[in-house]
């Protein structure tokens, strides 16, 4: 099929490359010329494992030509299905800001006004239930002077891509959710995903658009709550002198619980969990429902960084002293620092008067936008040199492999927020929840 993808962020670029790998012809549309140029050169504009190889294979002068990028919306007129992958940032009250999506839908509608043939529009961005039906579709109808279900189709296909493993998650999914309110749009979505379903035998969930939207929020809210629950249990274990990881290994054997997302530690961050839990909580309150469980999950998550800092203070006063912060990305495998637990940790160190030396293998430049005045070390060893404390925030493999490098610290106090390293003689080791 001929597909178009509007937006080339983490989701848009990844799905465009993956669709090309499934055999579709894909055009990726974005207003940022530098990103367009990078994709057309076969270069990844984001750090994502496996993505550079797909772009080299399908785009650029040496690629096979299934993927190209452009700034022109008119290029989508020659495609059959358009995926909207635009940002939905968070408002101050936690609700989502649909203005970028609405602007994209308006431009898409104006463009489709020039097309006589049927075209299906699929919302890929995470939007609260009702957004596709009540907001996006009316804009497409008004700007295109067309009627949904008669002149064009509308669908909702939520993404379940984890940064760092997004390519793998797309090409080997746990499920494929296809939400549509008319049969022709649903049939188009099946045609798009049939090559993936045939090669993976992934379960397919069919629903209306509103249910598909809710499935994404329910999915992420449940996972965020599970992480916060194991952190709460881990905090209790810490106070009782019990190894939380041994407890987690045991309860994970219960198939009603499962072993995934049971690593207690510093908590969740990134672009999805914080925004999605905030949005669905705000939506619930708009309907006069208090989401007590999700409120508690968020509160637990927000207090973990301060708990890490309090354990550090049990061993050393860091005022005017060097503190190494190891790991800045919200998780290993990505350069994304959005809602990284390193941000409140660094803010807390600033408040305590510490001199901060931070290290991350790929996310330092992104964090520099938040904290331009701290030191960004070129290696973990350089960050640890002369430090009075080390805080482990992201469990990158090279951080987990550190050993003798801690001997260069002035006072070897190591507070591990991810159980990345092992206790050993010669360091004062404190785990966050164990």
Residue pairs with C-beta under 8 A, 6 or more apart in sequence:
1 24
1 25
1 80
1 81
1 191
1 192
2 24
2 25
2 27
2 78
2 79
2 80
2 81
3 16
3 19
3 24
3 25
3 26
3 27
3 79
3 80
3 81
3 82
3 83
3 192
4 26
4 27
4 28
4 29
4 75
4 76
4 79
4 81
4 82
4 83
5 12
5 15
5 16
5 19
5 26
5 27
5 28
5 29
5 82
5 83
5 85
5 124
6 12
6 29
6 30
6 73
6 76
6 82
6 83
6 84
6 85
6 86
6 104
6 108
7 29
7 30
7 84
7 85
7 86
7 87
7 104
7 125
8 16
8 28
8 29
8 30
8 32
8 35
8 36
8 39
8 45
8 69
8 85
9 46
9 85
9 87
10 46
10 48
10 161
10 163
10 166
10 271
10 336
11 85
11 124
11 125
11 159
11 161
11 166
12 28
12 30
12 83
12 85
12 86
12 124
13 28
13 35
13 39
13 44
13 45
13 46
13 48
13 51
14 48
14 51
14 161
14 166
14 167
14 170
15 83
15 85
15 124
15 159
15 161
15 170
16 26
16 28
16 39
16 67
16 69
17 26
17 51
17 54
17 55
17 58
17 59
17 67
17 167
18 54
18 167
18 170
18 171
19 26
19 192
20 26
20 54
20 58
20 59
20 66
20 67
21 54
21 57
21 58
21 66
21 171
22 195
22 196
23 66
23 195
24 66
24 192
24 195
25 66
25 79
26 58
26 66
26 67
26 68
27 67
27 68
27 69
27 70
27 75
27 76
27 79
28 36
28 39
28 67
28 68
28 69
28 70
29 69
29 70
29 71
29 72
29 73
29 75
29 76
30 36
30 69
30 71
31 71
32 71
33 71
34 45
35 45
35 69
36 69
36 70
36 71
37 69
38 44
38 45
39 45
39 55
39 59
39 67
39 68
39 69
40 59
40 60
40 68
40 69
41 59
41 60
41 61
42 55
42 56
42 59
42 60
42 61
42 62
42 63
43 52
43 55
43 60
44 51
44 52
44 55
46 335
47 334
47 335
47 336
47 362
48 163
48 164
48 166
48 167
48 334
49 164
49 165
49 167
49 168
49 333
50 167
50 168
51 166
51 167
54 167
55 63
55 67
56 62
56 63
57 63
57 64
58 64
58 65
58 66
58 67
59 65
59 66
59 67
59 68
59 69
73 107
73 108
73 110
73 111
74 111
74 114
76 82
76 108
76 111
77 111
77 112
77 114
77 115
79 119
80 119
80 120
80 188
81 119
81 120
81 121
81 122
81 188
81 189
81 192
82 108
82 119
82 120
82 121
82 122
83 122
83 124
83 157
84 101
84 104
84 105
84 108
84 121
84 122
84 123
84 124
84 125
84 136
85 124
85 125
86 100
86 101
86 104
86 125
87 100
87 101
87 125
88 96
88 97
88 98
88 100
88 101
88 125
88 126
88 127
88 275
89 96
89 97
89 100
89 275
90 96
90 97
90 274
90 275
90 278
90 279
91 97
91 282
93 282
94 278
94 279
94 281
94 282
95 128
95 278
95 279
95 282
95 283
95 286
96 126
96 127
96 128
96 131
96 275
96 279
98 127
98 131
98 135
101 123
101 125
101 127
101 131
101 135
101 136
102 135
102 136
102 139
105 121
105 135
105 136
105 139
105 140
105 143
106 139
106 143
107 143
108 121
108 140
108 143
109 139
109 140
109 141
109 142
109 143
109 144
109 146
110 143
110 144
112 119
112 121
112 140
112 144
112 146
112 152
113 143
113 144
113 145
113 146
118 151
118 152
118 153
118 184
119 152
119 153
120 152
120 153
120 154
120 155
120 184
120 185
120 188
120 189
121 136
121 140
121 152
121 153
121 154
121 155
122 154
122 155
122 156
122 157
122 185
122 189
122 192
123 131
123 132
123 136
123 154
123 155
123 156
123 157
123 209
124 157
124 158
124 159
126 158
126 159
126 213
126 216
126 217
126 272
126 275
126 276
126 279
127 135
127 136
127 213
128 213
128 217
128 279
128 280
128 283
129 210
129 211
129 213
129 214
129 217
129 283
130 210
130 213
131 213
132 154
132 156
132 179
132 209
132 210
132 213
133 181
133 209
133 210
136 154
137 148
137 154
140 146
140 148
140 152
140 154
141 147
141 148
144 151
144 152
146 152
148 154
148 181
148 182
149 181
149 182
149 184
149 185
153 180
153 182
153 184
153 185
153 186
153 188
154 180
154 181
154 182
154 185
154 209
155 178
155 179
155 180
155 185
155 186
155 188
155 189
155 209
156 179
156 180
156 209
156 212
156 213
157 176
157 177
157 178
157 179
157 189
157 212
158 177
158 179
158 212
158 213
158 215
158 216
158 219
159 170
159 216
160 169
160 173
160 174
160 175
160 216
160 219
161 169
161 170
162 169
163 270
163 271
163 330
163 331
163 333
163 334
163 336
164 331
164 332
164 333
164 334
165 333
170 196
171 196
171 200
172 200
172 202
173 196
173 200
173 202
174 202
174 203
175 202
175 203
175 204
175 205
176 193
176 196
176 197
176 202
176 203
176 204
176 205
177 204
177 205
177 207
177 212
177 215
177 216
178 186
178 189
178 190
178 193
178 204
178 205
178 206
178 207
178 212
179 206
179 207
179 208
179 209
179 210
179 211
179 212
179 213
179 215
180 186
180 189
180 206
180 208
180 209
181 208
181 209
186 206
193 204
196 202
197 204
205 212
205 215
207 215
216 276
217 276
217 279
217 280
220 272
220 273
220 276
220 277
221 276
221 277
221 280
221 294
221 297
223 261
223 273
224 268
224 273
224 276
224 277
224 294
224 297
224 298
224 301
225 293
225 294
225 297
226 261
226 262
227 261
227 267
227 268
227 273
227 297
227 301
228 267
228 268
228 296
228 297
228 298
228 300
228 301
229 297
229 300
230 244
230 248
230 261
230 262
230 263
230 264
231 264
231 265
231 267
231 300
231 301
231 304
231 433
232 300
233 244
233 247
233 248
233 264
234 244
234 248
234 264
234 265
234 432
234 433
234 434
235 264
235 307
235 433
237 243
237 244
237 247
237 264
237 433
237 434
238 244
238 431
238 432
238 433
238 434
243 434
244 264
244 433
244 434
245 263
245 264
245 419
245 434
248 259
248 262
248 263
248 264
249 259
249 262
251 257
251 262
252 258
252 259
252 260
252 262
253 259
263 418
263 419
264 432
264 433
264 434
265 304
265 417
265 418
265 419
265 432
265 433
266 304
266 305
266 308
266 341
266 393
266 417
266 418
266 432
267 300
267 301
267 302
267 304
267 305
267 341
268 274
268 301
268 330
269 330
269 331
269 338
269 339
269 340
269 341
270 330
270 331
270 334
270 336
270 338
270 339
270 340
271 336
271 338
271 339
273 339
274 298
274 339
275 339
277 294
277 297
277 298
278 298
280 291
280 294
281 291
281 294
281 295
281 298
284 290
284 291
284 294
285 291
302 344
304 341
304 417
304 432
305 341
305 344
305 345
305 348
305 417
306 344
306 348
307 432
308 345
308 391
308 415
308 417
308 432
309 345
309 348
309 349
309 352
309 391
311 415
311 430
311 432
312 318
312 323
312 389
312 391
312 413
312 415
312 430
313 352
314 430
315 389
315 411
315 413
315 428
315 430
316 388
316 389
316 411
316 413
318 349
318 352
318 353
318 354
318 388
318 389
319 352
319 353
319 354
320 353
320 354
320 355
321 354
321 355
321 387
321 388
321 389
321 410
322 354
322 355
322 356
322 357
322 386
322 387
322 388
322 410
323 349
323 354
323 355
323 356
323 357
323 387
323 388
323 389
323 390
323 391
324 357
324 358
324 359
324 377
324 380
324 383
324 384
324 387
324 389
324 390
324 391
324 409
325 342
325 345
325 346
325 349
325 356
325 357
325 358
325 359
325 383
325 390
325 391
325 393
326 358
326 359
326 360
326 380
326 383
326 390
326 391
326 392
326 393
326 394
326 396
326 399
326 402
327 342
327 359
327 360
327 392
327 393
327 394
327 395
327 396
327 399
327 418
328 337
328 340
328 342
328 358
328 359
328 360
328 363
328 364
328 366
328 367
328 393
328 394
329 335
329 336
329 337
329 340
329 342
329 360
329 362
329 363
329 366
329 394
329 396
330 336
330 337
330 338
330 339
330 340
330 341
330 342
330 394
331 394
332 394
332 395
332 396
332 397
334 362
334 363
335 362
335 363
335 365
335 366
336 363
336 366
337 343
337 363
337 366
337 367
337 370
340 363
340 367
340 393
340 394
341 393
341 417
342 358
342 360
342 367
342 393
342 394
343 367
343 370
345 391
345 393
345 417
346 356
346 358
346 370
346 371
346 374
349 356
349 391
350 356
355 375
356 371
356 374
356 375
357 374
357 375
357 376
357 377
357 382
357 383
357 384
357 387
358 364
358 367
358 371
358 374
358 375
358 376
358 377
358 383
359 376
359 377
359 378
359 379
359 380
359 382
359 383
360 367
360 394
360 396
361 396
361 398
364 376
367 376
368 376
375 383
377 383
380 398
380 399
380 402
380 405
381 405
381 408
383 390
384 390
384 402
384 405
384 406
384 408
384 409
385 408
385 409
386 408
386 409
386 410
387 409
387 410
388 409
388 410
388 411
388 413
389 409
389 411
389 413
389 414
389 415
390 406
390 409
390 412
390 413
390 414
390 415
391 415
391 417
392 399
392 414
392 415
392 416
392 417
392 418
392 420
392 421
393 417
393 418
394 418
395 418
395 419
395 420
396 420
399 420
399 421
400 420
400 421
402 421
403 421
403 424
406 412
406 414
406 426
406 427
407 426
409 427
411 428
412 426
412 427
412 428
413 427
413 428
413 430
414 421
414 427
414 428
414 429
414 430
415 430
415 431
415 432
416 429
416 430
416 431
416 432
417 432
418 432
419 431
419 434
421 429
423 429
